[in-house]
Amino acid sequence: MKRKILVVSLILAVVFVMAACGKSSGSGSSTQKPVTLVVGASPVPHAEILKKAAPILKKEGINLEVKVFQDYVLPNKALASKQIDANYFQHIPFLNLYNKQNHTDLVSVGKIHIEPFGIYSKKYKNVSDIKDGATVQISNNKAEQGRILMLLESKGLVKIKSGVDKVTATLNDIDNIKHLKFLQPIDPALLPKAYQNNAADLFAINTNYALQANLNPKKDALILEGSQSPYANVIAVRKGDQNKKAIKELVKVLHSKTIQDFINTKYKGAILPVSD
């Protein structure tokens, strides 16, 4: 009798342990928390694109938190100081210049879209109408000067001197064919307001700020970049974080057909998706 009781006790003990192990295993998988990825972005179009990607990422166990910045300085500061995990607002020439000036090691993990840069004017409807000595308002973003000058050069308004790297060209590197008068550079976010106030004849405005001011680059720009632009906007992270699973999944989703179709439909050619 004692032997039977002992055998039964042993069997019950084994069953109890197995059940406990099974419960523990199941509990571990069900309580596993999703990863939270905090990405800094400009309001338009970056934050809008990220918010469209959020439900797709959630299915992969990634909670995407979008932190909106209104300028071009704080997103990189926040990334370098580990306040955010990645940012999405800048192109590579800007990123390279920031790293050089601030001794940081931020890197691109993928090109997402191109925002064709535009030259806008209320005064002129055609490039051929631009008069000698016309005033031009540009931003104080030095990484954009070469880009602006290439646009003006494409229409014969200036000529970048031979041997100069066009991406890094400055106002000192041009032959000013039309004797354009470049006004004191201002913050990029102020350009749409300057445009509305007719503060100059020509305005070089970033597409994200143009969209926020209800300008349609494809319709309203006097001169507009094409898809061959080297200024694709990227996802940037701290060096060493390139291979993190959540970062790779973010880039994969942003390159997906769903997001590319969203960009094409919503922005109607003002923003061009990049799958590279």
N, C-alpha and C positions, 0 to 999 in steps of 0.2 A: 504493500500500500504506500509505504513511504517512497519506494522507487517510482511509482506511478505519479505521485505528487511532485517529485523532483523533476521527472521528465516533462510533465505538463508545465511546470514553472519555467523550465528552460525554454520550452517552445514559445510560451507567452513572452518571455524576455526577448527572444530573437525577433518575434513578430513586432514587439513594441519598438525595438531598436530600428528595424527596417522601416517601420511606419514613420518614426521620428526622422530618419535620414531622408525619406521621400518627401516629407513635409518641409524639411529644412531646405532641400534642393529646390522644391517648387517655390518656396517663399523667397529664396534668393533671386530667382529669375524674375518673379513678378514685382519685386520691389526695386529692381535695378532702375536707377534714375536716368533719364535722358541727358545728353550733354547739352549745355547751354553755350552758344556761340554768340559773342557780342561783336557786332560789326558797325563801325562808324561810317556814316555816309552823308553826302550832300542830299538835300531834300528831293530835288528833281534832276535827273531821272533815277539816280542811284537808289535812294530809299524806296521809291515806288517799285523798282525792279526786285529789290530784296524782299519786300513784303509779298510780292507775287510768288517768290521762291519759298517763303516760309512754310506753307502747308506741305509742300513736297518734301522739304527737309525734315519736317516733324514725323513723317512716315518712316524716316530713316533713323529716328531716335535723336534728332538734333533740334533743340529749341533755338530758333534764330531770334536774337534780340537786336533790333536796329536802333542805333543811337544817332540822331540827326545833328549835324554840325552846319552852321551857317557860313563858315569861312574856310579858307584853305590852309590854315596854320594848325589849328587845334586837333584835327584828326590824326596827324602824324605825331604830335606831342602825346596825345592819349595812347597811341599805339606803342610808342617807344617806352612810355612809363607803365605799360601793362594795364592800363585802365580798360582797354578793349583788346579783342583777339585779332582783329583784322580791320582794314578800312577799304573803302571803295569810293573814290572821288577824283583820283588823279591819274595822269599819264606818266610814262616812264621818264621823259626829260625832267618833269617836275620832281619826281621821286629821286632821281639822281642828284639834282641840284640840292634838294633838302638834305640828303645824306651827306653831301660834301660840306654844306654850310653848318650842319649841326652834329657832325661826327657820329651819325647813327648808322645802323645796319639793317634798314628796312628793305625788303625784297618783294618783287612781284611774283605771284604764283599763277597768274593767268590774265590774259587780255579778255575783256568782256564786251566792250562796245566802243564805238567811235562817235564822238559828238562833233560833227563837222562845224568848225569855227566859222563865224560869219563877220563880215563888215556890213554895218547897217547905216542907213542915211534917210533922214526925212527930207533933206534938201534935193538929193539927186535920185532920179529913177533909173538912170543908165550910167555905166562907168564912163562912157564917152562924154558925158556932160560935166564930169568933175573938172573944175577949173584949177588953173595954176595957183598954188598957194592955199589950197583948201586945208582947213584945220582937221586934225585927227586926234581923237581921244582914245588912248590905250590904257591897259591896266598896269599896275605896279608889279605884276607877277613877271619877274625877269625870265622865267622859263617859257613864257609865251611870246617874247619879242621876236624870236626867229620865226615862229609860226605866223605871226601877224605880217612880218615883212615878206614871207614867202607868198602870202595871199595877195599883198599889194604888188609884188613882183609879177605874179601870174597875169596881171592885167596891165603891165607896163607902167605902173605908177612910180615904182622905184626899181633899182637894180642892185642886188647884193653883190659886193665886190668879189672878183675872182679869187679863189683859194680859201674863202671863208666858209666854215661849216655852217650851213644854212640853219640848222636846228639851234645852234647857239649864237646866231648872228644878233647884233645889237644895232641901235640907231647909228652908231659910229661906223658901221660896216656897209653903208649903202651909198649909192649915187642917187641923190634925190631928184629924179627926173622931172617930177611935177612940182618941185619945191614945196612939198607938203609941210605944214606946220604942225609938229607933234606937241600937243599940250602936256602939261604936267601930269604924269601917270597917276591914276587913282585906284582905289580898291576895286577888284573885279565886281563885287556885289553892288557897287554904286553906278556901274555903267548903264544899266537900264534906265535909272532915274535921270542920269545925265542926257541920255538919248531922248527921253520924254520932254526934258527941259530945253532941247535944242542947244546944248552947251557947245557943240562943235558941228562940223559938216559931216564927218565920218566917225563911226564908233566901232571898235573891235570888241565884240561881246561873246563871251563863252556861251555855248548852247544851253547849259543848265540854267544860267541866269536869264537868257533870252526866253526860255520856256516859262520861267516863273513870272516874267513880265508879259506873258501872253503874246510873245512874238513867235511866229512860225518861221524857223530858219529857212525852210525850203521855199517859202513864198515871200518872206519879208527881207531876206538878206540880199544886199546888192552884190556881194561876192561871197561864195560859200565853198568851203573845202570839199573835196571828193573823198571817196572811200579809200583812196590810196594813202591817206594821211598816216604818218608814223605816230600819231598821238592817241593811240587806243587807251581807254581807261582800264585800269587793272585792279585786281584784288591784291593788296599789300599786307604782308605780315612781318613779324620780327624774324631775323635770320635764325634758323634752327627749327622754326615751326612749319616749314614747307610741307613736311610729310605727315603732319597730324591728320588723322582720319577725317575729322569734322571739316577741316580746311579743304581737303581734297574733295569731299562730298559737296561742299558749297560751290566750288569751281565747276564740278561736274554738272550740278543742277543748273547753274547759270549758263552753261554751254548747251543745255538740253533744247530740243526742238520746242518744247512748251514755252520756255522763257524767250527764245529767239522769236517765236511767233507773236508773243505778247509785245515785245519791243517793236516789231514791224507794224503791228496793228495799232498800238496805242500812239506811237510817235510819228507814224506815217512818213518815214524817211528822214525825219529830223535827227533820229538816233539810229545808228547802223550796228547790228549785232556782229560780234566776232566770235568764231568758234575755235580759234587757235590758242 
